[in-house]
Amino acid sequence: MASMSVFFTWLILLPKTFALFFISHKLASFCLHLHFKTPNKVDHQQLLSNRVKSLSESATLEMTRKSRELRDKGVDVITLSIGEPDFNTPEAVKQAAIQAIEDNQSHYPPVPGIMELRKAISAKLLRDNALKYNPSQIIVSNGAKQSIMNAMFALLDEGDEVIIPAPYWVSYPEMVKLAGGSPVVIPSTVEQDFKILPEQLEAAITHRTKAFIFSSPCNPSGSVYSQVELAGLAKVFARYPQVMIFSDEIYEYIQFGQKHESIAFFEDVFDRVILINGLSKGFAMTGWRVGYMAAPQWLADACNTIQGQYTSGSSTISQAAALQAVLTDPKNSPEIQDMLKQFENRRNLLFSLLSTIEGVVPNMPQGAFYMFPDISWYFGKTDGNVTIRNSYDLCLYLLAEAHVALVSGDAFGCDDCIRFSYATSTELIEEAVRRVAVALHRLH
Ligand SMILES: Cc1ncc(COP(=O)(O)O)c(C=O)c1O
């Protein structure tokens, strides 16, 4: 009897159990469907690598974006945050590119660059810098930026340290991180003309130091190391043969008076120097994307392999243009000489204008087209609404109140300063500084 009742109970329950199972199965697969098919359920940020998430947006690009947003609202913004010459590429260089198009130079270039260009760069390094490199030691890339990145990828393993004197070009620390290394910053001040001393370098070197990277002329300070100063650094490096030296000489041709010096000149370190240069600044060719590296053969070979796997060579048309530029001695180019004269005049103008503003301590740059005044006197001051705590606050304040776009020093590892680019007309420089002075005057 009891077993009969169990049998009937099961008979009643079984369809219900099946129905329940069926419904929950359907519900589960519907939820799974929602999870995988609805795009906004996926947190895309989680898909990005930790390496990419550790990178910051370029401060110069951020400032350009912010000033564009203001301009779109109809505000008359003066942009002094620009990192490129406001001049056109020389005529002969443009013609060489047009000819390359006419000649159907439209096929894949050799990965390390066309041989004619590598030979011309080797000859240029002898002509301008008294440095002997085989064309095989030269790798042409999509801008100096890629040349630096290639060598970082070739050299760095997780945890390797790269010493960077501040103020530095915004991209250096991010490039080190992208390649898995750790940036180690050496500070400097306007009083030392933003150049580090040999003792500072020596104190920063550890057993984990793999490389050192600097630019002379420097972005953002415009400071230039003399031969004596470079000799002091080279002497330290001579004691640490495991440290590679990135010498970024992209502003070589934009100097006022003195002859360009390269740390590669010193025999003790020559075989560890990664000389970086390109056409972007000296020949006003930022958009053509041609840069190069001259390095020891073993490193050039490694960079060739890396470049072959992810970008191949720089565009054939740009390389034809670059060949014409590299063959040109800038001393004989009226366009380059005119550009230099204008940069020097603007530097002098900006220096004299900034020198008259209370609390602004400008440096006197010897190269590039930037000035990097110390503005820390304004920290803690207010206009009644906004309190300035750092260089970033001051930049935001000057953009909002003076409608002048500058770049804050913290982006270059030096929070006491802000960067003025004078790659613009004298009229705009005068008007920008006038507005800046008025806005700064309101801070107390
Ligand atoms: C110091 C420095 N190095 C390298 C570069 C990048 O040059 P390129 O345009 O050849 O990539 C820049 C550009 O601003 C720079 O300021």
The ligand as an SDF file (V2000), in Angstrom:
LIG
                    3D

 16 16  0  0  0  0  0  0  0  0999 V2000
   62.7530   64.7690  -27.6710 C   0  0  0  0  0  0  0  0  0  0  0  0
   61.9160   64.1600  -28.7480 C   0  0  0  0  0  0  0  0  0  0  0  0
   62.2720   62.9800  -29.2770 N   0  0  0  0  0  0  0  0  0  0  0  0
   61.5450   62.3950  -30.2480 C   0  0  0  0  0  0  0  0  0  0  0  0
   60.4090   62.9910  -30.7450 C   0  0  0  0  0  0  0  0  0  0  0  0
   59.6120   62.2690  -31.8110 C   0  0  0  0  0  0  0  0  0  0  0  0
   60.0620   62.5640  -33.0810 O   0  0  0  0  0  0  0  0  0  0  0  0
   59.4090   61.9150  -34.3710 P   0  0  0  0  0  0  0  0  0  0  0  0
   58.4100   62.8900  -34.8970 O   0  0  0  0  0  0  0  0  0  0  0  0
   60.5410   61.7380  -35.3260 O   0  0  0  0  0  0  0  0  0  0  0  0
   58.8030   60.6220  -33.9770 O   0  0  0  0  0  0  0  0  0  0  0  0
   59.9780   64.2040  -30.2230 C   0  0  0  0  0  0  0  0  0  0  0  0
   58.7320   64.8450  -30.6920 C   0  0  0  0  0  0  0  0  0  0  0  0
   58.1640   65.7190  -30.0990 O   0  0  0  0  0  0  0  0  0  0  0  0
   60.7620   64.8190  -29.2150 C   0  0  0  0  0  0  0  0  0  0  0  0
   60.4140   66.0060  -28.6810 O   0  0  0  0  0  0  0  0  0  0  0  0
  1  2  1  0
  2  3  1  0
  2 15  2  0
  3  4  2  0
  4  5  1  0
  5  6  1  0
  5 12  2  0
  6  7  1  0
  7  8  1  0
  8  9  2  0
  8 10  1  0
  8 11  1  0
 12 13  1  0
 12 15  1  0
 13 14  2  0
 15 16  1  0
M  END
$$$$
